[in-house]
């Protein structure tokens, strides 16, 4: 059976609230703390269709790594608004136009060092 899409990304963080705030404020995701799962608080970020796409997991305090995540690619809409939000928060980013025909890619790093690739088709 082929892969049909991305289910979710799990990001380890030492500060759930800070990470959640970044994704809520910049991308309009909805943060929900769900019931305990495997003895741990479940922290999810949902897209506007109600899909859980990012799972934030509390990392041990002594750990200094977010793990083996190279980057997370997100399909996005509203490039102008997202760029405005990044600029307002003085968050550094890079823009690549048409590296893929018809696509604008914005690269940014979240508060805990996870690189994000934001893909805007036709914007």
Secondary structure, DSSP 8 states (H G I E B T S, - for coil): ----S---EEEEES-HHHHHHHHHHHH--EEEEEEEETTEEEEEEE-TTS-EEEEEEE--TT-----S---EEEEE--HHHHHHHHHHTT--EEEEESSSTTEEEEEEE-TTS-EEEEEEET-
